[in-house]
Amino acid sequence: MGILEFLFVPLILVLTVVLPCWIIFHNITRWRSAKVISAEDEKMLAELWESAAKMESRINSLERILDAEAPEWRTKI
């Protein structure tokens, strides 16, 4: 019995059972960790939310100024 015959059964077991299970469990772990938002991402979202609120306030101010100075500006667009 040669070395190739001795390693054939364990190799088949690894390729058909162990490797697919490892891939599945690895991906499940990655998916679970991806569902949780990191502290850095949460901080970035908070900054984006604050920036969007500031921009909305500025746009509203500009629209009020334009409405007062040039009421027909909306129809020219």
PQR file with spaces between the fields and no chain letter, atoms N, CA, C, O and H, PARSE charges and radii, in Angstrom:
ATOM       1  N    MET     1       0.854   -1.178    0.000 -0.4000 1.5000
ATOM       2  CA   MET     1       0.000    0.000    0.000 -0.0000 2.0000
ATOM       3  C    MET     1       0.900    1.242    0.000  0.5500 1.7000
ATOM       4  O    MET     1       1.691    1.447    0.921 -0.5500 1.4000
ATOM       5  N    GLY     2       0.771    2.048   -1.024 -0.4000 1.5000
ATOM       6  CA   GLY     2       1.623    3.223   -1.169 -0.0000 2.0000
ATOM       7  C    GLY     2       1.082    4.417   -0.386  0.5500 1.7000
ATOM       8  O    GLY     2      -0.028    4.392    0.147 -0.5500 1.4000
ATOM       9  H    GLY     2       0.129    1.881   -1.773  0.4000 1.0000
ATOM      10  N    ILE     3       1.877    5.422   -0.339 -0.4000 1.5000
ATOM      11  CA   ILE     3       1.509    6.647    0.378 -0.0000 2.0000
ATOM      12  C    ILE     3       0.282    7.303   -0.249  0.5500 1.7000
ATOM      13  O    ILE     3      -0.535    7.891    0.461 -0.5500 1.4000
ATOM      14  H    ILE     3       2.778    5.443   -0.772  0.4000 1.0000
ATOM      15  N    LEU     4       0.145    7.208   -1.562 -0.4000 1.5000
ATOM      16  CA   LEU     4      -1.002    7.803   -2.238 -0.0000 2.0000
ATOM      17  C    LEU     4      -2.300    7.128   -1.818  0.5500 1.7000
ATOM      18  O    LEU     4      -3.305    7.801   -1.587 -0.5500 1.4000
ATOM      19  H    LEU     4       0.808    6.730   -2.138  0.4000 1.0000
ATOM      20  N    GLU     5      -2.284    5.818   -1.720 -0.4000 1.5000
ATOM      21  CA   GLU     5      -3.482    5.094   -1.277 -0.0000 2.0000
ATOM      22  C    GLU     5      -3.791    5.385    0.180  0.5500 1.7000
ATOM      23  O    GLU     5      -4.957    5.417    0.573 -0.5500 1.4000
ATOM      24  H    GLU     5      -1.468    5.271   -1.907  0.4000 1.0000
ATOM      25  N    PHE     6      -2.750    5.599    0.989 -0.4000 1.5000
ATOM      26  CA   PHE     6      -2.945    5.880    2.406 -0.0000 2.0000
ATOM      27  C    PHE     6      -3.573    7.267    2.619  0.5500 1.7000
ATOM      28  O    PHE     6      -4.360    7.454    3.547 -0.5500 1.4000
ATOM      29  H    PHE     6      -1.803    5.573    0.670  0.4000 1.0000
ATOM      30  N    LEU     7      -3.229    8.231    1.769 -0.4000 1.5000
ATOM      31  CA   LEU     7      -3.744    9.596    1.911 -0.0000 2.0000
ATOM      32  C    LEU     7      -5.025    9.839    1.127  0.5500 1.7000
ATOM      33  O    LEU     7      -5.643   10.893    1.277 -0.5500 1.4000
ATOM      34  H    LEU     7      -2.589    8.080    1.016  0.4000 1.0000
ATOM      35  N    PHE     8      -5.434    8.893    0.300 -0.4000 1.5000
ATOM      36  CA   PHE     8      -6.596    9.093   -0.557 -0.0000 2.0000
ATOM      37  C    PHE     8      -7.887    9.287    0.241  0.5500 1.7000
ATOM      38  O    PHE     8      -8.635   10.226   -0.031 -0.5500 1.4000
ATOM      39  H    PHE     8      -4.932    8.036    0.178  0.4000 1.0000
ATOM      40  N    VAL     9      -8.163    8.421    1.218 -0.4000 1.5000
ATOM      41  CA   VAL     9      -9.397    8.508    2.010 -0.0000 2.0000
ATOM      42  C    VAL     9      -9.438    9.785    2.855  0.5500 1.7000
ATOM      43  O    VAL     9     -10.456   10.476    2.835 -0.5500 1.4000
ATOM      44  H    VAL     9      -7.555    7.658    1.439  0.4000 1.0000
ATOM      45  N    PRO    10      -8.378   10.131    3.597 -0.5600 1.5000
ATOM      46  CA   PRO    10      -8.437   11.403    4.344  0.2800 2.0000
ATOM      47  C    PRO    10      -8.579   12.624    3.437  0.5500 1.7000
ATOM      48  O    PRO    10      -9.255   13.591    3.790 -0.5500 1.4000
ATOM      49  N    LEU    11      -7.944   12.577    2.276 -0.4000 1.5000
ATOM      50  CA   LEU    11      -8.058   13.696    1.339 -0.0000 2.0000
ATOM      51  C    LEU    11      -9.490   13.855    0.846  0.5500 1.7000
ATOM      52  O    LEU    11     -10.003   14.972    0.777 -0.5500 1.4000
ATOM      53  H    LEU    11      -7.395   11.792    1.989  0.4000 1.0000
ATOM      54  N    ILE    12     -10.130   12.759    0.508 -0.4000 1.5000
ATOM      55  CA   ILE    12     -11.527   12.801    0.076 -0.0000 2.0000
ATOM      56  C    ILE    12     -12.414   13.301    1.207  0.5500 1.7000
ATOM      57  O    ILE    12     -13.323   14.092    0.960 -0.5500 1.4000
ATOM      58  H    ILE    12      -9.713   11.851    0.564  0.4000 1.0000
ATOM      59  N    LEU    13     -12.177   12.865    2.434 -0.4000 1.5000
ATOM      60  CA   LEU    13     -12.958   13.335    3.587 -0.0000 2.0000
ATOM      61  C    LEU    13     -12.786   14.842    3.782  0.5500 1.7000
ATOM      62  O    LEU    13     -13.756   15.563    4.020 -0.5500 1.4000
ATOM      63  H    LEU    13     -11.438   12.221    2.635  0.4000 1.0000
ATOM      64  N    VAL    14     -11.576   15.293    3.681 -0.4000 1.5000
ATOM      65  CA   VAL    14     -11.323   16.731    3.858 -0.0000 2.0000
ATOM      66  C    VAL    14     -12.022   17.527    2.762  0.5500 1.7000
ATOM      67  O    VAL    14     -12.648   18.548    3.046 -0.5500 1.4000
ATOM      68  H    VAL    14     -10.789   14.708    3.487  0.4000 1.0000
ATOM      69  N    LEU    15     -11.925   17.079    1.534 -0.4000 1.5000
ATOM      70  CA   LEU    15     -12.513   17.821    0.421 -0.0000 2.0000
ATOM      71  C    LEU    15     -14.039   17.775    0.412  0.5500 1.7000
ATOM      72  O    LEU    15     -14.673   18.726   -0.047 -0.5500 1.4000
ATOM      73  H    LEU    15     -11.416   16.250    1.304  0.4000 1.0000
ATOM      74  N    THR    16     -14.639   16.701    0.904 -0.4000 1.5000
ATOM      75  CA   THR    16     -16.098   16.581    0.824 -0.0000 2.0000
ATOM      76  C    THR    16     -16.814   16.993    2.095  0.5500 1.7000
ATOM      77  O    THR    16     -17.990   17.354    2.037 -0.5500 1.4000
ATOM      78  H    THR    16     -14.124   15.929    1.277  0.4000 1.0000
ATOM      79  N    VAL    17     -16.150   16.953    3.243 -0.4000 1.5000
ATOM      80  CA   VAL    17     -16.832   17.248    4.501 -0.0000 2.0000
ATOM      81  C    VAL    17     -16.237   18.473    5.194  0.5500 1.7000
ATOM      82  O    VAL    17     -16.943   19.447    5.455 -0.5500 1.4000
ATOM      83  H    VAL    17     -15.195   16.660    3.290  0.4000 1.0000
ATOM      84  N    VAL    18     -14.968   18.424    5.483 -0.4000 1.5000
ATOM      85  CA   VAL    18     -14.340   19.459    6.302 -0.0000 2.0000
ATOM      86  C    VAL    18     -14.288   20.800    5.580  0.5500 1.7000
ATOM      87  O    VAL    18     -14.686   21.820    6.144 -0.5500 1.4000
ATOM      88  H    VAL    18     -14.394   17.633    5.271  0.4000 1.0000
ATOM      89  N    LEU    19     -13.814   20.811    4.370 -0.4000 1.5000
ATOM      90  CA   LEU    19     -13.671   22.069    3.624 -0.0000 2.0000
ATOM      91  C    LEU    19     -15.008   22.780    3.393  0.5500 1.7000
ATOM      92  O    LEU    19     -15.087   23.981    3.650 -0.5500 1.4000
ATOM      93  H    LEU    19     -13.491   19.983    3.912  0.4000 1.0000
ATOM      94  N    PRO    20     -16.063   22.101    2.921 -0.5600 1.5000
ATOM      95  CA   PRO    20     -17.347   22.805    2.770  0.2800 2.0000
ATOM      96  C    PRO    20     -17.908   23.320    4.102  0.5500 1.7000
ATOM      97  O    PRO    20     -18.466   24.416    4.158 -0.5500 1.4000
ATOM      98  N    CYS    21     -17.759   22.525    5.177 -0.4000 1.5000
ATOM      99  CA   CYS    21     -18.233   22.993    6.492 -0.0000 2.0000
ATOM     100  C    CYS    21     -17.461   24.217    6.934  0.5500 1.7000
ATOM     101  O    CYS    21     -18.048   25.170    7.446 -0.5500 1.4000
ATOM     102  H    CYS    21     -17.306   21.635    5.131  0.4000 1.0000
ATOM     103  N    TRP    22     -16.150   24.203    6.742 -0.4000 1.5000
ATOM     104  CA   TRP    22     -15.338   25.349    7.132 -0.0000 2.0000
ATOM     105  C    TRP    22     -15.753   26.600    6.349  0.5500 1.7000
ATOM     106  O    TRP    22     -15.851   27.682    6.927 -0.5500 1.4000
ATOM     107  H    TRP    22     -15.674   23.428    6.326  0.4000 1.0000
ATOM     108  N    ILE    23     -15.994   26.465    5.063 -0.4000 1.5000
ATOM     109  CA   ILE    23     -16.398   27.604    4.235 -0.0000 2.0000
ATOM     110  C    ILE    23     -17.746   28.143    4.697  0.5500 1.7000
ATOM     111  O    ILE    23     -17.923   29.356    4.804 -0.5500 1.4000
ATOM     112  H    ILE    23     -15.914   25.586    4.593  0.4000 1.0000
ATOM     113  N    ILE    24     -18.682   27.267    4.966 -0.4000 1.5000
ATOM     114  CA   ILE    24     -20.022   27.690    5.409 -0.0000 2.0000
ATOM     115  C    ILE    24     -19.941   28.404    6.749  0.5500 1.7000
ATOM     116  O    ILE    24     -20.505   29.487    6.904 -0.5500 1.4000
ATOM     117  H    ILE    24     -18.538   26.282    4.879  0.4000 1.0000
ATOM     118  N    PHE    25     -19.248   27.817    7.723 -0.4000 1.5000
ATOM     119  CA   PHE    25     -19.155   28.439    9.042 -0.0000 2.0000
ATOM     120  C    PHE    25     -18.362   29.744    9.004  0.5500 1.7000
ATOM     121  O    PHE    25     -18.668   30.680    9.743 -0.5500 1.4000
ATOM     122  H    PHE    25     -18.790   26.937    7.598  0.4000 1.0000
ATOM     123  N    HIS    26     -17.361   29.805    8.159 -0.4000 1.5000
ATOM     124  CA   HIS    26     -16.603   31.037    8.010 -0.0000 2.0000
ATOM     125  C    HIS    26     -17.497   32.164    7.481  0.5500 1.7000
ATOM     126  O    HIS    26     -17.459   33.287    7.983 -0.5500 1.4000
ATOM     127  H    HIS    26     -17.112   29.044    7.559  0.4000 1.0000
ATOM     128  N    ASN    27     -18.304   31.846    6.458 -0.4000 1.5000
ATOM     129  CA   ASN    27     -19.194   32.857    5.889 -0.0000 2.0000
ATOM     130  C    ASN    27     -20.286   33.266    6.862  0.5500 1.7000
ATOM     131  O    ASN    27     -20.651   34.440    6.916 -0.5500 1.4000
ATOM     132  H    ASN    27     -18.336   30.933    6.050  0.4000 1.0000
ATOM     133  N    ILE    28     -20.812   32.326    7.628 -0.4000 1.5000
ATOM     134  CA   ILE    28     -21.825   32.666    8.640 -0.0000 2.0000
ATOM     135  C    ILE    28     -21.241   33.627    9.650  0.5500 1.7000
ATOM     136  O    ILE    28     -21.901   34.591   10.038 -0.5500 1.4000
ATOM     137  H    ILE    28     -20.516   31.372    7.583  0.4000 1.0000
ATOM     138  N    THR    29     -20.020   33.388   10.084 -0.4000 1.5000
ATOM     139  CA   THR    29     -19.370   34.287   11.041 -0.0000 2.0000
ATOM     140  C    THR    29     -19.166   35.667   10.441  0.5500 1.7000
ATOM     141  O    THR    29     -19.377   36.673   11.118 -0.5500 1.4000
ATOM     142  H    THR    29     -19.484   32.605    9.769  0.4000 1.0000
ATOM     143  N    ARG    30     -18.760   35.728    9.185 -0.4000 1.5000
ATOM     144  CA   ARG    30     -18.565   37.026    8.526 -0.0000 2.0000
ATOM     145  C    ARG    30     -19.880   37.782    8.394  0.5500 1.7000
ATOM     146  O    ARG    30     -19.922   38.995    8.600 -0.5500 1.4000
ATOM     147  H    ARG    30     -18.589   34.911    8.635  0.4000 1.0000
ATOM     148  N    TRP    31     -20.966   37.068    8.049 -0.4000 1.5000
ATOM     149  CA   TRP    31     -22.274   37.720    7.901 -0.0000 2.0000
ATOM     150  C    TRP    31     -22.758   38.272    9.229  0.5500 1.7000
ATOM     151  O    TRP    31     -23.324   39.364    9.281 -0.5500 1.4000
ATOM     152  H    TRP    31     -20.932   36.082    7.882  0.4000 1.0000
ATOM     153  N    ARG    32     -22.541   37.530   10.295 -0.4000 1.5000
ATOM     154  CA   ARG    32     -22.974   38.013   11.614 -0.0000 2.0000
ATOM     155  C    ARG    32     -22.198   39.239   12.042  0.5500 1.7000
ATOM     156  O    ARG    32     -22.774   40.167   12.609 -0.5500 1.4000
ATOM     157  H    ARG    32     -22.081   36.643   10.252  0.4000 1.0000
ATOM     158  N    SER    33     -20.910   39.259   11.784 -0.4000 1.5000
ATOM     159  CA   SER    33     -20.119   40.426   12.168 -0.0000 2.0000
ATOM     160  C    SER    33     -20.434   41.621   11.277  0.5500 1.7000
ATOM     161  O    SER    33     -20.284   42.763   11.710 -0.5500 1.4000
ATOM     162  H    SER    33     -20.442   38.504   11.323  0.4000 1.0000
ATOM     163  N    ALA    34     -20.867   41.382   10.047 -0.4000 1.5000
ATOM     164  CA   ALA    34     -21.201   42.479    9.140 -0.0000 2.0000
ATOM     165  C    ALA    34     -22.520   43.139    9.525  0.5500 1.7000
ATOM     166  O    ALA    34     -22.748   44.294    9.164 -0.5500 1.4000
ATOM     167  H    ALA    34     -20.990   40.454    9.696  0.4000 1.0000
ATOM     168  N    LYS    35     -23.392   42.444   10.245 -0.4000 1.5000
ATOM     169  CA   LYS    35     -24.675   43.015   10.647 -0.0000 2.0000
ATOM     170  C    LYS    35     -24.504   44.096   11.705  0.5500 1.7000
ATOM     171  O    LYS    35     -25.347   44.986   11.817 -0.5500 1.4000
ATOM     172  H    LYS    35     -23.207   41.506   10.539  0.4000 1.0000
ATOM     173  N    VAL    36     -23.449   44.035   12.467 -0.4000 1.5000
ATOM     174  CA   VAL    36     -23.225   44.972   13.560 -0.0000 2.0000
ATOM     175  C    VAL    36     -22.455   46.173   13.025  0.5500 1.7000
ATOM     176  O    VAL    36     -21.453   46.020   12.327 -0.5500 1.4000
ATOM     177  H    VAL    36     -22.764   43.312   12.376  0.4000 1.0000
ATOM     178  N    ILE    37     -22.930   47.358   13.359 -0.4000 1.5000
ATOM     179  CA   ILE    37     -22.269   48.576   12.913 -0.0000 2.0000
ATOM     180  C    ILE    37     -21.149   48.902   13.897  0.5500 1.7000
ATOM     181  O    ILE    37     -21.332   48.817   15.111 -0.5500 1.4000
ATOM     182  H    ILE    37     -23.744   47.482   13.926  0.4000 1.0000
ATOM     183  N    SER    38     -20.007   49.269   13.370 -0.4000 1.5000
ATOM     184  CA   SER    38     -18.865   49.572   14.228 -0.0000 2.0000
ATOM     185  C    SER    38     -19.007   50.977   14.812  0.5500 1.7000
ATOM     186  O    SER    38     -19.806   51.785   14.339 -0.5500 1.4000
ATOM     187  H    SER    38     -19.858   49.338   12.383  0.4000 1.0000
ATOM     188  N    ALA    39     -18.226   51.243   15.832 -0.4000 1.5000
ATOM     189  CA   ALA    39     -18.264   52.560   16.472 -0.0000 2.0000
ATOM     190  C    ALA    39     -17.817   53.652   15.503  0.5500 1.7000
ATOM     191  O    ALA    39     -18.355   54.759   15.511 -0.5500 1.4000
ATOM     192  H    ALA    39     -17.577   50.586   16.215  0.4000 1.0000
ATOM     193  N    GLU    40     -16.832   53.331   14.672 -0.4000 1.5000
ATOM     194  CA   GLU    40     -16.348   54.293   13.683 -0.0000 2.0000
ATOM     195  C    GLU    40     -17.428   54.614   12.654  0.5500 1.7000
ATOM     196  O    GLU    40     -17.612   55.772   12.277 -0.5500 1.4000
ATOM     197  H    GLU    40     -16.396   52.432   14.665  0.4000 1.0000
ATOM     198  N    ASP    41     -18.140   53.582   12.202 -0.4000 1.5000
ATOM     199  CA   ASP    41     -19.229   53.804   11.242 -0.0000 2.0000
ATOM     200  C    ASP    41     -20.359   54.599   11.877  0.5500 1.7000
ATOM     201  O    ASP    41     -20.962   55.452   11.226 -0.5500 1.4000
ATOM     202  H    ASP    41     -17.990   52.642   12.508  0.4000 1.0000
ATOM     203  N    GLU    42     -20.648   54.325   13.137 -0.4000 1.5000
ATOM     204  CA   GLU    42     -21.707   55.060   13.837 -0.0000 2.0000
ATOM     205  C    GLU    42     -21.341   56.535   13.970  0.5500 1.7000
ATOM     206  O    GLU    42     -22.192   57.409   13.806 -0.5500 1.4000
ATOM     207  H    GLU    42     -20.158   53.632   13.666  0.4000 1.0000
ATOM     208  N    LYS    43     -20.071   56.809   14.269 -0.4000 1.5000
ATOM     209  CA   LYS    43     -19.609   58.194   14.384 -0.0000 2.0000
ATOM     210  C    LYS    43     -19.710   58.902   13.031  0.5500 1.7000
ATOM     211  O    LYS    43     -20.137   60.054   12.960 -0.5500 1.4000
ATOM     212  H    LYS    43     -19.379   56.099   14.402  0.4000 1.0000
ATOM     213  N    MET    44     -19.314   58.207   11.955 -0.4000 1.5000
ATOM     214  CA   MET    44     -19.389   58.790   10.620 -0.0000 2.0000
ATOM     215  C    MET    44     -20.838   59.095   10.241  0.5500 1.7000
ATOM     216  O    MET    44     -21.117   60.146    9.663 -0.5500 1.4000
ATOM     217  H    MET    44     -18.966   57.271   12.012  0.4000 1.0000
ATOM     218  N    LEU    45     -21.761   58.186   10.560 -0.4000 1.5000
ATOM     219  CA   LEU    45     -23.177   58.429   10.264 -0.0000 2.0000
ATOM     220  C    LEU    45     -23.714   59.629   11.041  0.5500 1.7000
ATOM     221  O    LEU    45     -24.494   60.419   10.509 -0.5500 1.4000
ATOM     222  H    LEU    45     -21.534   57.332   11.029  0.4000 1.0000
ATOM     223  N    ALA    46     -23.299   59.762   12.286 -0.4000 1.5000
ATOM     224  CA   ALA    46     -23.734   60.906   13.085 -0.0000 2.0000
ATOM     225  C    ALA    46     -23.226   62.218   12.478  0.5500 1.7000
ATOM     226  O    ALA    46     -23.956   63.208   12.426 -0.5500 1.4000
ATOM     227  H    ALA    46     -22.666   59.120   12.718  0.4000 1.0000
ATOM     228  N    GLU    47     -21.978   62.218   12.023 -0.4000 1.5000
ATOM     229  CA   GLU    47     -21.423   63.416   11.393 -0.0000 2.0000
ATOM     230  C    GLU    47     -22.146   63.734   10.088  0.5500 1.7000
ATOM     231  O    GLU    47     -22.428   64.896    9.798 -0.5500 1.4000
ATOM     232  H    GLU    47     -21.385   61.414   12.064  0.4000 1.0000
ATOM     233  N    LEU    48     -22.444   62.710    9.308 -0.4000 1.5000
ATOM     234  CA   LEU    48     -23.181   62.929    8.060 -0.0000 2.0000
ATOM     235  C    LEU    48     -24.579   63.462    8.327  0.5500 1.7000
ATOM     236  O    LEU    48     -25.064   64.336    7.608 -0.5500 1.4000
ATOM     237  H    LEU    48     -22.215   61.766    9.543  0.4000 1.0000
ATOM     238  N    TRP    49     -25.228   62.937    9.362 -0.4000 1.5000
ATOM     239  CA   TRP    49     -26.566   63.395    9.718 -0.0000 2.0000
ATOM     240  C    TRP    49     -26.529   64.872   10.126  0.5500 1.7000
ATOM     241  O    TRP    49     -27.394   65.654    9.731 -0.5500 1.4000
ATOM     242  H    TRP    49     -24.834   62.227    9.946  0.4000 1.0000
ATOM     243  N    GLU    50     -25.530   65.240   10.911 -0.4000 1.5000
ATOM     244  CA   GLU    50     -25.391   66.633   11.351 -0.0000 2.0000
ATOM     245  C    GLU    50     -25.096   67.536   10.152  0.5500 1.7000
ATOM     246  O    GLU    50     -25.646   68.633   10.051 -0.5500 1.4000
ATOM     247  H    GLU    50     -24.827   64.605   11.232  0.4000 1.0000
ATOM     248  N    SER    51     -24.245   67.085    9.259 -0.4000 1.5000
ATOM     249  CA   SER    51     -23.918   67.860    8.067 -0.0000 2.0000
ATOM     250  C    SER    51     -25.150   68.042    7.186  0.5500 1.7000
ATOM     251  O    SER    51     -25.376   69.130    6.655 -0.5500 1.4000
ATOM     252  H    SER    51     -23.798   66.194    9.341  0.4000 1.0000
ATOM     253  N    ALA    52     -25.942   66.998    7.027 -0.4000 1.5000
ATOM     254  CA   ALA    52     -27.161   67.093    6.217 -0.0000 2.0000
ATOM     255  C    ALA    52     -28.147   68.076    6.846  0.5500 1.7000
ATOM     256  O    ALA    52     -28.804   68.832    6.131 -0.5500 1.4000
ATOM     257  H    ALA    52     -25.759   66.114    7.459  0.4000 1.0000
ATOM     258  N    ALA    53     -28.254   68.073    8.161 -0.4000 1.5000
ATOM     259  CA   ALA    53     -29.164   69.012    8.838 -0.0000 2.0000
ATOM     260  C    ALA    53     -28.700   70.456    8.616  0.5500 1.7000
ATOM     261  O    ALA    53     -29.520   71.345    8.385 -0.5500 1.4000
ATOM     262  H    ALA    53     -27.720   67.459    8.742  0.4000 1.0000
ATOM     263  N    LYS    54     -27.389   70.685    8.686 -0.4000 1.5000
ATOM     264  CA   LYS    54     -26.854   72.034    8.446 -0.0000 2.0000
ATOM     265  C    LYS    54     -27.122   72.478    7.009  0.5500 1.7000
ATOM     266  O    LYS    54     -27.522   73.617    6.772 -0.5500 1.4000
ATOM     267  H    LYS    54     -26.723   69.963    8.874  0.4000 1.0000
ATOM     268  N    MET    55     -26.902   71.578    6.057 -0.4000 1.5000
ATOM     269  CA   MET    55     -27.143   71.930    4.651 -0.0000 2.0000
ATOM     270  C    MET    55     -28.615   72.216    4.403  0.5500 1.7000
ATOM     271  O    MET    55     -28.951   73.135    3.655 -0.5500 1.4000
ATOM     272  H    MET    55     -26.577   70.652    6.250  0.4000 1.0000
ATOM     273  N    GLU    56     -29.491   71.443    5.019 -0.4000 1.5000
ATOM     274  CA   GLU    56     -30.925   71.691    4.859 -0.0000 2.0000
ATOM     275  C    GLU    56     -31.303   73.059    5.406  0.5500 1.7000
ATOM     276  O    GLU    56     -32.107   73.774    4.808 -0.5500 1.4000
ATOM     277  H    GLU    56     -29.218   70.697    5.626  0.4000 1.0000
ATOM     278  N    SER    57     -30.720   73.423    6.548 -0.4000 1.5000
ATOM     279  CA   SER    57     -30.981   74.739    7.126 -0.0000 2.0000
ATOM     280  C    SER    57     -30.490   75.851    6.205  0.5500 1.7000
ATOM     281  O    SER    57     -31.168   76.863    6.028 -0.5500 1.4000
ATOM     282  H    SER    57     -30.066   72.843    7.034  0.4000 1.0000
ATOM     283  N    ARG    58     -29.321   75.661    5.626 -0.4000 1.5000
ATOM     284  CA   ARG    58     -28.779   76.676    4.704 -0.0000 2.0000
ATOM     285  C    ARG    58     -29.636   76.797    3.449  0.5500 1.7000
ATOM     286  O    ARG    58     -29.885   77.905    2.972 -0.5500 1.4000
ATOM     287  H    ARG    58     -28.770   74.839    5.770  0.4000 1.0000
ATOM     288  N    ILE    59     -30.078   75.687    2.923 -0.4000 1.5000
ATOM     289  CA   ILE    59     -30.924   75.724    1.721 -0.0000 2.0000
ATOM     290  C    ILE    59     -32.234   76.451    2.017  0.5500 1.7000
ATOM     291  O    ILE    59     -32.698   77.257    1.211 -0.5500 1.4000
ATOM     292  H    ILE    59     -29.876   74.788    3.310  0.4000 1.0000
ATOM     293  N    ASN    60     -32.822   76.166    3.168 -0.4000 1.5000
ATOM     294  CA   ASN    60     -34.068   76.850    3.553 -0.0000 2.0000
ATOM     295  C    ASN    60     -33.844   78.353    3.689  0.5500 1.7000
ATOM     296  O    ASN    60     -34.688   79.149    3.276 -0.5500 1.4000
ATOM     297  H    ASN    60     -32.445   75.512    3.823  0.4000 1.0000
ATOM     298  N    SER    61     -32.708   78.741    4.268 -0.4000 1.5000
ATOM     299  CA   SER    61     -32.393   80.166    4.403 -0.0000 2.0000
ATOM     300  C    SER    61     -32.232   80.822    3.031  0.5500 1.7000
ATOM     301  O    SER    61     -32.751   81.911    2.790 -0.5500 1.4000
ATOM     302  H    SER    61     -32.022   78.095    4.604  0.4000 1.0000
ATOM     303  N    LEU    62     -31.511   80.152    2.143 -0.4000 1.5000
ATOM     304  CA   LEU    62     -31.336   80.695    0.791 -0.0000 2.0000
ATOM     305  C    LEU    62     -32.669   80.818    0.059  0.5500 1.7000
ATOM     306  O    LEU    62     -32.895   81.805   -0.641 -0.5500 1.4000
ATOM     307  H    LEU    62     -31.089   79.267    2.339  0.4000 1.0000
ATOM     308  N    GLU    63     -33.545   79.841    0.208 -0.4000 1.5000
ATOM     309  CA   GLU    63     -34.850   79.916   -0.452 -0.0000 2.0000
ATOM     310  C    GLU    63     -35.682   81.072    0.103  0.5500 1.7000
ATOM     311  O    GLU    63     -36.382   81.742   -0.656 -0.5500 1.4000
ATOM     312  H    GLU    63     -33.361   79.040    0.777  0.4000 1.0000
ATOM     313  N    ARG    64     -35.619   81.319    1.418 -0.4000 1.5000
ATOM     314  CA   ARG    64     -36.351   82.452    1.993 -0.0000 2.0000
ATOM     315  C    ARG    64     -35.809   83.771    1.459  0.5500 1.7000
ATOM     316  O    ARG    64     -36.576   84.684    1.151 -0.5500 1.4000
ATOM     317  H    ARG    64     -35.050   80.775    2.035  0.4000 1.0000
ATOM     318  N    ILE    65     -34.487   83.871    1.349 -0.4000 1.5000
ATOM     319  CA   ILE    65     -33.880   85.095    0.817 -0.0000 2.0000
ATOM     320  C    ILE    65     -34.295   85.301   -0.638  0.5500 1.7000
ATOM     321  O    ILE    65     -34.668   86.407   -1.030 -0.5500 1.4000
ATOM     322  H    ILE    65     -33.864   83.130    1.599  0.4000 1.0000
ATOM     323  N    LEU    66     -34.232   84.240   -1.434 -0.4000 1.5000
ATOM     324  CA   LEU    66     -34.630   84.354   -2.836 -0.0000 2.0000
ATOM     325  C    LEU    66     -36.114   84.670   -2.976  0.5500 1.7000
ATOM     326  O    LEU    66     -36.501   85.442   -3.853 -0.5500 1.4000
ATOM     327  H    LEU    66     -33.930   83.342   -1.116  0.4000 1.0000
ATOM     328  N    ASP    67     -36.950   84.080   -2.118 -0.4000 1.5000
ATOM     329  CA   ASP    67     -38.385   84.389   -2.169 -0.0000 2.0000
ATOM     330  C    ASP    67     -38.645   85.856   -1.871  0.5500 1.7000
ATOM     331  O    ASP    67     -39.541   86.462   -2.457 -0.5500 1.4000
ATOM     332  H    ASP    67     -36.636   83.453   -1.405  0.4000 1.0000
ATOM     333  N    ALA    68     -37.863   86.430   -0.960 -0.4000 1.5000
ATOM     334  CA   ALA    68     -38.055   87.834   -0.596 -0.0000 2.0000
ATOM     335  C    ALA    68     -37.519   88.767   -1.686  0.5500 1.7000
ATOM     336  O    ALA    68     -38.133   89.796   -1.971 -0.5500 1.4000
ATOM     337  H    ALA    68     -37.134   85.938   -0.484  0.4000 1.0000
ATOM     338  N    GLU    69     -36.392   88.424   -2.292 -0.4000 1.5000
ATOM     339  CA   GLU    69     -35.760   89.326   -3.250 -0.0000 2.0000
ATOM     340  C    GLU    69     -36.217   89.095   -4.695  0.5500 1.7000
ATOM     341  O    GLU    69     -36.311   90.044   -5.474 -0.5500 1.4000
ATOM     342  H    GLU    69     -35.893   87.589   -2.061  0.4000 1.0000
ATOM     343  N    ALA    70     -36.496   87.861   -5.049 -0.4000 1.5000
ATOM     344  CA   ALA    70     -36.913   87.552   -6.426 -0.0000 2.0000
ATOM     345  C    ALA    70     -37.979   86.464   -6.369  0.5500 1.7000
ATOM     346  O    ALA    70     -37.674   85.282   -6.520 -0.5500 1.4000
ATOM     347  H    ALA    70     -36.420   87.090   -4.416  0.4000 1.0000
ATOM     348  N    PRO    71     -39.239   86.868   -6.149 -0.5600 1.5000
ATOM     349  CA   PRO    71     -40.307   85.879   -5.962  0.2800 2.0000
ATOM     350  C    PRO    71     -40.514   84.942   -7.155  0.5500 1.7000
ATOM     351  O    PRO    71     -41.050   83.847   -6.984 -0.5500 1.4000
ATOM     352  N    GLU    72     -40.105   85.349   -8.351 -0.4000 1.5000
ATOM     353  CA   GLU    72     -40.348   84.514   -9.527 -0.0000 2.0000
ATOM     354  C    GLU    72     -39.195   83.548   -9.831  0.5500 1.7000
ATOM     355  O    GLU    72     -39.191   82.929  -10.895 -0.5500 1.4000
ATOM     356  H    GLU    72     -39.670   86.238   -8.490  0.4000 1.0000
ATOM     357  N    TRP    73     -38.228   83.403   -8.936 -0.4000 1.5000
ATOM     358  CA   TRP    73     -37.068   82.570   -9.203 -0.0000 2.0000
ATOM     359  C    TRP    73     -37.419   81.092   -9.381  0.5500 1.7000
ATOM     360  O    TRP    73     -36.721   80.375  -10.098 -0.5500 1.4000
ATOM     361  H    TRP    73     -38.231   83.905   -8.071  0.4000 1.0000
ATOM     362  N    ARG    74     -38.474   80.639   -8.747 -0.4000 1.5000
ATOM     363  CA   ARG    74     -38.847   79.205   -8.855 -0.0000 2.0000
ATOM     364  C    ARG    74     -39.394   78.891  -10.236  0.5500 1.7000
ATOM     365  O    ARG    74     -39.223   77.773  -10.722 -0.5500 1.4000
ATOM     366  H    ARG    74     -39.041   81.221   -8.164  0.4000 1.0000
ATOM     367  N    THR    75     -40.036   79.835  -10.869 -0.4000 1.5000
ATOM     368  CA   THR    75     -40.583   79.579  -12.204 -0.0000 2.0000
ATOM     369  C    THR    75     -39.527   79.652  -13.298  0.5500 1.7000
ATOM     370  O    THR    75     -39.751   79.142  -14.395 -0.5500 1.4000
ATOM     371  H    THR    75     -40.175   80.743  -10.474  0.4000 1.0000
ATOM     372  N    LYS    76     -38.392   80.269  -13.030 -0.4000 1.5000
ATOM     373  CA   LYS    76     -37.312   80.389  -14.015 -0.0000 2.0000
ATOM     374  C    LYS    76     -36.476   79.119  -14.121  0.5500 1.7000
ATOM     375  O    LYS    76     -35.713   78.965  -15.074 -0.5500 1.4000
ATOM     376  H    LYS    76     -38.211   80.683  -12.138  0.4000 1.0000
ATOM     377  N    ILE    77     -36.599   78.243  -13.197 -0.4000 1.5000
ATOM     378  CA   ILE    77     -35.754   77.037  -13.170 -0.0000 2.0000
ATOM     379  C    ILE    77     -36.188   76.043  -14.197  0.5500 1.7000
ATOM     380  O    ILE    77     -35.588   74.973  -14.313 -0.5500 1.4000
ATOM     381  H    ILE    77     -37.219   78.368  -12.422  0.4000 1.0000
